[in-house]
Amino acid sequence: MRLPIQKMTDRWNAQSLARQFFIAGGAVALVAIALVGAFVTNLIEATVTRNSAAATALYVDSIIAPILPDLKTALALDETVERALDETLSQGALGQRLISFRLWRKDGTVLYSNDKTLMGKRFEPNGDLQRAFSGEIVAHFDHADDEESVTEKATGKRLLEIYNPVLQPWSGEIVAVLEFYEVSNEFENDIRKARLATWAAVILVTLLFFSVLSLIVFRGNRTIERQRLALAERISELSSLLTQNKALSARVQRASQRTAALNENFLRRVGADLHDGPAQLVAFAGLRIDSEVLLDPSVSRERREQEITAIKDSLDEAMREIRSICTGLVLPDIEALGVGEVVERAVRAYRQRTGARVALVQETPGDIPALPTAMRICVYRFVQETLNNGYRHAKAEGQSVRLTVTGNTVIVETADTGPGFEVASVQPKSLGLAGLRERIESLGGQFNINATPRGTVVTMRLGLEEGEQT
């Protein structure tokens, strides 16, 4: 639905202003002709009908009123009055023009009618009859539709129906209403001519007005088009110069952005490498210094020496990694290793430092392409950081590492059966798991943590095609 409307809007906007005015103005002019013509013709018809009815009612009233008795006291007409009305209505001008004639009492009783079958009958007063008893002359020029107008309906013609109040001479009180139907062929012809003249006048005036406005709009549109073409030429010249300036500015801006991004990434990676490597090893050594092996006098000397040796090895490895970071920010001893060997190296180093048991499962094909150094470091740091977190927070319960290579995706998953933790509590600016997430996502990978009261599973995914781009 929305697409066709958009197409219609685009087509409309593509038209010139003159054409838009011609289409929209023409539609408005047609509607105006219809509304104004209908209003004026109806007004003329109503006015002519009312005036003609008033003249006819005055004429009929001047002839019929002297014949009628005191209708306020008389409940019915005597034979003399009926005979006089019959003779008056059947002869002369009235006999030629009037089809039917009725004299109504206020309660809806027909006191007299040229259709003798209606005399004495009572009908429910309609709206026109009630308006006539309120003192208004009511007239319609249409087909008869009243219940009692059977004869008038049979003619099938439009008749002039008139309700005329009958006033008591000395009091001016309305005592009855005359209703009569008049055949008025000349009146209908006059109405038809008035309608045609009215429609012709409305159409001519509207077309003249619209034509003058169209001429003004078309002249203005031509002027606008000439100015638009001249302006387009100047804009084209300026756009060419502006494009050259934008190209130069964009090159400078991209160079500045790349420099800022490289510096920021460099600082972030240095911070992440220091936290994920030496900081973990020093923290591990700090934990071991406070262990019961060194503080309990009952522990044998050999066991203490082993603990001191492990602490020393951890500190020595921290120093080696600090030197490695300072020299090249890479781990020299994993540059030539495959992804499986990198995982094995990280697990073995963790076992040596902590003495914890870690299950290692590898599901890899034999022809894995070599990963870039940045990805190997990322895998190593991921295993190192997540295992150390499991040792610190889950007491190394049920730790395992799974490496899976499917197609062009490397998946590394570490798990434990500890109590878990609230993932939302991890600070976004921390250098632990948040740092791992940033490191992995910067290489186009995915990082996910699923922590429940039954354990924690941390997963990383790296695409080999991303590694080729890196």
Secondary structure, 3 states (H helix, E strand, C coil): CHHHHHHHHHHHHHCCHHHHHHHHHHHHHHHHHHHHHHHHHHHHHHHHHHHHHHHHHHHHHHHHHHHCCCCCCCCCCCHHHHHHHHHHHHCHHHHHHEEEEEEECCCCEEEEECCHHHCCCECCCCHHHHHHHCCCCEEEEECCCCCCCHHHHHHCCCEEEEEEEEECCCCCCEEEEEEEEECCHHHHHHHHHHHHHHHHHHHHHHHHHHHHHHHHHHHHHHHHHHHHHHHHHHHHHHHHHHHHHHHHHHHHHHHHHHHHHHHHHHHHHHHHHHHHHHHHHHHHHHHHHCCHHHHCCCCCHHHHHHHHHHHHHHHHHHHHHHHHHHHCCCCHHHCCCCHHHHHHHHHHHHHHHHCCCCEEEEECCCCCCCCCHHHHHHHHHHHHHHHHHHHHHCCCCCCEEEEEEECCEEEEEEEECCCCCCHHHCCCCCCCHHHHHHHHHHCCCEEEEEEECCEEEEEEEEEHHHHHHC
